[in-house]
């Protein structure tokens, strides 16, 4: 089976390694020919996944068409802000039997649409084989072949199981979840809570506070997802609680790290302009906040972060506002 991986950042590189180890003819797309030559020469993506040796059989190319036109599965692993443009570039090369898997996490900034909805708009008339892959997946660990799990959800169970079988290896276990909306939205909203977790770490507020944040954060994620058609039980699984724990606790989490920098006094604009990684949580906060307003959903953590990011409210003040909210029943929605 031929698998094309569109996106040569840390996650794209790690997924390309997994797809190769699973026995597939795998191609990694790089935007620049010089990057192709560098990866072929060093067998290491030093810029994004340093210390991980690329499999000898993994191939690279800067020719998008040659990768896409014969691929059975295309993994889209670009930042969420580039997904629509990437799909537009791929239109000419895919066909009805192409399985397209969105591996990016986020909501389209301009429209508030889920990335699967973006895919359906752009290529849905060409292929109905659309899927989402999400879960507690830090590329740095998966690239080192540490045990990990992920979730794939698709328009049909047949498509999901096709991807499951293609990507599963001895140390990378792929589960199927039929709740595409929940899997996708969980992967988006957990980045918001991870920003808050980084602030908690940066302010040295302790384990009790962080535990409370993750618990209430999961409640908030679930509330948002259910309002948009997700299944509540999805949030107790890998795409919800699993990804939330990994993103809020790991030293590899760019969203948690960005939150810590916010606590240290850096602004969102400064952080974005001084990083070679996209912090998806920054975009998610604004989009989810605006959708919640339309839906009349009370999301206190998201609202507090919106004030910190877009109105320069001090994190300390935002925390006091959260702690001073009216008392309520824990399970009150």
C-alpha positions in Angstrom: 0.0 0.0 0.0 1.3 3.5 -0.8 0.8 6.2 1.9 1.6 9.9 1.3 2.3 12.1 4.3 1.7 15.8 3.5 3.6 17.8 6.0 7.2 17.3 7.2 7.0 18.8 10.6 7.5 16.8 13.8 4.1 15.0 13.7 4.2 14.4 9.9 7.7 12.9 10.2 6.7 10.7 13.1 3.6 9.4 11.3 5.7 8.7 8.2 8.0 6.6 10.4 5.0 4.6 11.7 3.5 4.1 8.3 6.8 2.8 7.0 7.2 0.5 10.0 3.7 -0.9 9.3 5.0 -2.1 6.0 3.7 0.5 3.6 5.4 2.2 0.7 5.6 5.6 2.4 6.4 9.0 0.9 7.0 12.2 2.9 6.2 15.5 1.1 8.6 18.4 1.7 7.9 21.8 0.3 11.5 22.5 -0.7 13.9 20.3 -2.7 16.7 21.3 -0.4 14.8 19.8 2.5 14.4 16.6 0.5 18.1 16.4 -0.1 18.9 17.1 3.6 16.6 14.4 4.8 17.9 11.9 2.3 21.5 12.7 3.3 21.2 12.8 7.1 18.2 10.4 7.5 17.1 12.8 10.3 14.7 15.7 10.5 17.0 17.9 12.6 14.7 20.9 12.5 11.6 19.2 13.9 12.4 15.7 15.1 16.0 15.7 16.2 17.5 12.4 17.3 15.1 10.2 15.4 16.6 8.2 12.6 14.3 7.9 9.5 13.7 4.4 8.2 15.9 3.6 5.2 12.8 2.7 3.1 11.0 6.0 3.8 11.1 8.2 0.7 10.9 11.9 0.3 9.8 14.2 -2.5 9.0 17.8 -3.2 6.6 16.8 -6.0 3.2 16.9 -4.5 1.5 15.4 -7.5 3.7 12.3 -7.8 3.1 11.5 -4.1 -0.7 12.1 -4.2 -1.8 10.6 -7.4 -1.0 7.0 -6.6 -1.4 7.0 -2.9 -4.0 4.8 -1.3 -4.0 6.9 1.9 -3.0 10.6 2.2 -2.2 11.8 5.7 -2.7 15.6 5.9 -0.4 16.8 8.7 -0.1 20.6 8.2 -1.2 23.2 10.7 -4.9 23.7 10.7 -4.6 27.1 9.1 -3.2 25.5 6.0 -5.5 22.5 5.7 -7.9 24.1 3.2 -5.1 25.4 0.9 -3.4 21.9 1.1 -6.6 20.2 0.0 -7.1 22.7 -2.8 -3.6 21.8 -4.1 -4.4 18.1 -3.9 -7.7 18.2 -5.8 -6.2 17.5 -9.1 -4.4 14.3 -7.9 -6.9 12.4 -5.8 -9.7 10.1 -6.9 -12.6 8.2 -5.5 -10.5 5.4 -3.9 -8.2 7.8 -2.1 -8.5 7.8 1.6 -7.9 11.2 3.1 -6.9 11.4 6.8 -6.8 14.8 8.5 -4.1 14.5 11.3 -4.1 18.2 12.2 -5.9 19.4 15.3 -8.0 22.6 15.2 -10.9 24.5 13.8 -10.7 26.6 10.7 -10.0 30.1 12.0 -12.0 32.1 9.5 -15.2 29.9 9.4 -15.2 28.0 12.7 -15.7 24.8 10.7 -14.2 21.5 11.7 -11.4 20.3 9.4 -13.5 17.3 8.3 -16.1 19.8 7.1 -13.4 21.7 5.3 -12.3 18.5 3.6 -15.9 17.6 2.7 -16.3 21.1 1.0 -13.0 20.9 -0.9 -12.8 17.2 -2.0 -16.1 15.6 -0.8 -17.3 15.4 -4.4 -14.2 13.5 -5.4 -13.8 11.0 -2.5 -16.1 10.1 0.4 -13.3 8.3 2.2 -12.6 11.0 4.8 -11.2 10.3 8.2 -9.8 12.1 11.3 -6.8 10.8 13.4 -6.3 12.2 16.9 -5.2 11.2 20.3 -2.4 11.5 23.0 0.4 11.6 20.4 3.6 13.5 21.1 5.8 13.1 18.0 9.0 13.1 20.0 8.0 9.9 21.8 6.3 8.2 18.8 9.4 8.8 16.8 11.4 7.0 19.4 9.1 4.0 19.2 7.7 4.4 22.7 4.3 2.7 23.1 1.4 4.9 22.1 -2.2 4.8 21.0 -4.4 6.9 18.7 -7.9 7.1 17.5 -9.2 7.2 13.9 -12.8 8.2 13.0 -14.4 8.4 9.6 -17.5 8.9 7.6 -17.8 5.1 7.5 -16.5 2.4 9.8 -15.0 0.6 6.8 -12.8 3.6 6.1 -11.8 3.9 9.7 -10.8 0.3 9.9 -8.9 0.6 6.6 -6.7 3.3 8.2 -6.5 1.4 11.5 -5.0 -1.7 9.8 -2.7 0.4 7.6 -1.0 2.4 10.5 -1.0 -0.1 13.4 2.4 -1.4 14.5 3.7 -3.3 17.5 4.1 0.0 19.5 1.5 2.1 17.8 -2.0 0.9 18.6 -4.8 2.5 16.5 -8.4 2.4 17.8 -11.6 3.2 15.9 -14.2 5.6 17.3 -17.4 6.3 15.3 -17.9 9.8 16.8 -16.1 11.9 14.2 -17.4 15.2 15.6 -16.3 14.3 19.2 -12.9 13.1 18.2 -12.3 16.2 16.2 -13.6 18.7 18.7 -11.8 17.1 21.6 -8.5 17.4 19.8 -9.2 21.1 19.3 -10.4 22.1 22.7 -7.8 20.2 24.7 -5.2 22.8 23.4 -7.1 25.5 25.2 -6.9 23.7 28.5 -3.2 23.0 27.9 -2.6 26.7 27.6 -4.2 27.2 31.0 -2.2 24.2 32.4 1.0 26.0 31.3 -0.1 29.1 33.2 -0.7 27.0 36.3 2.8 25.6 35.9 4.4 29.0 35.3 2.7 30.4 38.4 3.7 27.4 40.5 0.1 26.9 41.7 0.6 23.2 42.6 -0.8 19.8 41.7 -4.2 20.4 43.4 -4.8 23.4 41.1 -3.7 21.6 38.0 -5.8 18.6 38.9 -8.9 20.8 39.3 -8.1 22.5 36.0 -7.9 19.3 34.0 -11.1 18.0 35.6 -13.1 21.2 35.0 -11.4 21.6 31.6 -12.6 18.1 30.6 -16.1 19.1 31.7 -15.9 22.3 29.6 -14.6 20.4 26.6 -17.4 17.9 26.9 -20.0 20.6 27.2 -18.8 22.3 24.1 -18.6 19.1 22.1 -22.1 17.8 23.1 -23.6 21.2 22.1 -22.2 20.7 18.6 -23.3 17.1 18.2 -20.6 15.0 19.8 -21.1 12.0 22.1 -20.4 12.6 25.8 -18.6 9.2 26.1 -15.9 10.2 23.5 -14.5 12.7 26.0 -13.7 9.9 28.5 -11.6 8.1 25.8 -8.2 8.6 24.2 -9.3 11.6 22.0 -10.7 13.4 25.1 -9.2 12.6 28.5 -6.2 10.8 27.0 -5.1 13.7 24.8 -5.9 16.2 27.6 -3.6 14.5 30.1 -0.7 14.2 27.6 -1.0 17.8 26.4 -1.3 19.3 29.9 1.4 17.2 31.5 4.1 16.7 29.0 7.4 18.6 28.5 6.8 18.1 24.8 3.6 20.0 24.7 4.0 23.3 22.8 0.6 24.5 24.1 1.5 23.9 27.7 4.9 25.6 27.1 3.2 28.6 25.5 1.0 28.9 28.6 4.0 28.9 30.8 5.5 31.7 28.8 2.2 33.7 29.2 2.6 33.3 33.0 6.1 34.7 32.6 4.8 37.8 31.1 5.2 37.1 27.3 2.4 38.1 25.0 0.7 35.8 22.5 2.1 37.9 19.6 5.6 37.6 21.0 5.4 33.8 21.5 4.0 33.3 18.0 6.7 35.4 16.4 9.5 33.6 18.2 8.6 30.0 17.6 9.0 27.6 14.6 6.0 25.7 15.8 2.3 26.6 15.5 0.6 26.9 18.9 -2.9 25.7 17.9 -4.4 26.7 21.2 -4.0 30.4 20.5 -6.3 30.1 17.5 -8.7 27.7 19.2 -9.4 30.0 22.1 -10.8 32.8 19.8 -12.8 30.4 17.6 -14.3 28.4 20.4 -15.0 31.5 22.4 -17.0 33.0 19.5 -18.9 29.8 18.7 -19.8 29.5 22.4 -21.2 33.0 22.4 -23.4 32.2 19.5 -24.5 28.9 21.2 -24.9 30.7 24.6 -22.5 28.3 26.3 -20.8 29.2 29.5 -17.1 28.2 29.1 -15.3 30.0 32.0 -11.8 28.7 31.3 -12.0 29.5 27.6 -13.4 33.0 28.4 -10.7 33.7 30.9 -8.0 32.7 28.4 -9.7 34.9 25.8 -9.3 37.9 28.1 -5.6 37.0 28.7 -4.8 36.6 25.0 -6.9 39.3 23.4 -7.4 41.9 26.1 -4.1 41.5 27.9 -5.7 40.6 31.2 -3.1 39.4 33.7 -3.2 35.7 34.3 -3.3 36.2 38.1 -6.4 38.4 37.7 -8.0 35.8 35.4 -7.4 33.1 38.0 -8.9 35.1 40.8 -12.0 35.7 38.6 -12.4 31.9 38.0 -12.0 31.1 41.7 -14.5 33.8 42.6 -17.3 32.6 40.4 -20.7 31.7 42.0 -20.7 28.4 43.8 -22.6 25.6 42.0 -23.2 21.8 41.8 -20.2 20.0 40.3 -22.3 18.4 37.5 -24.3 21.5 36.6 -24.1 22.0 32.9 
